[in-house]
Amino acid sequence: MQGHNASEGPWGRRLRQTLLSLQLGGSILLLGLAGVLALQQQHLLQLDRGFATHGRLWLGLMVNPEAVPNLKPLTAALAQHPAIKHWAFSNMRPARDTMGERDPHVCASRHK
């Protein structure tokens, strides 16, 4: 936009400089917002989520909800195994973002 001073009047030059300043200010604002978002993402990645996934096993099963197999033998084996301290069934995988009170937790075993 620079160098257009031959056919423009003083108001044209002021308008061009104002628009150029507005464009520069907008790009600086967007760059600052991108930096803030990057810092927020970094903070959220390092945040303690309140649960530990170390030493835990997740067994994912794809089953037809209308024809769920009998899980009593599996739950009995899980409850009797000495290395298993706690087990639970859920409709979601562990460490997934929860929905608060609407979190669909189905059942859990006894605590040892």
N, C-alpha and C positions, 0 to 999 in steps of 0.2 A: 504494500500500500504506500510505500515511500516513493517519492519522486514524482508525484502527480501535482506539482504546483504550477504548471504552465497554464492550465485552463480552469483552475478552480479559484473561487474567491475566498475571502477570509472565513466565511461560515463553512464552506466546504472543507477547508483545512481543519477547522476546529471539530467538525463532525467526524472527519477521518481520524483525528487524534483521539477523540472521545471513544469511538468504536474500537480503536486499537487498544486503548487502555482498558476498556470493558472486556475485550477478548483476553488480554493478558491477565487481568484480575480473575476472570472465570477459570482460566487454565491453572492459575496458582491455587484457587479454591479447590478445584477438582483434585489437584495433586496433594493438597493437604488432607482432603477427605480420604483419599486412597491410603495415605500414610496412617490415618487414624484407624481405618478398617483393618489394615495389616497388623497394627499393634493390638487391636481388640482380638483378632484371630489368634495371635501368638499368646495372648493372655489366657484365652479360653482353652487352648491346647495344653497349657501347663497347669490348669486349675485342678484342684483335688475334687473329684466328682463324688466322693463319699463311699466308694466301694473299691475293692481290690479284685483284680482279675488274675493275680498270680496264684498258681496252685489250684486253679479251678478248671473243670472240664465241662464243656458244653456239648451236648449231644443233640444234634438237630435231626428231627424226623419230619418227613413230609407225609402226612396221612390224610385220608379223606375224612372230613369232620362227621360225615354221616355214618361211617363205618370204622370207628376207632377200635383197635384191638383191645383185648382184655389186658390191662396193665398191672393187675394184682400180683402176678409172679415177679414182675420187674420191681415193683415198689417194695415187695417183701425182701427181695435180694438186696436192694439198696439200703433198707432199714437195718439189715443184719450185718452188713459189711463193716468191719472195724475202722477202715480208713475213711469212710464216708461220714462226715460230721453233719451234713445237712443236704437235702435235695429238694427240688421244687419243680413243678410244671408251670409253664407260662406260654402264652401265645406269642411272645416276643423273645428275641435273642438277648443275652446279657449285655450290659453296657450300652444299650440303645437309649436314646433320649426318651424319657418317660413322659406320660401325660398327667402326672400328679396322682390325684385320687382316682382317676379313671383307669389306672394301670391294670390290665386284665391278668391278675395273678389267680391261678386256678386252685392249687393246693400245695401244701408243703409237708415235709415229714417231721417227725419228732426231733427235738434238739437233744444232743448228748452232752 
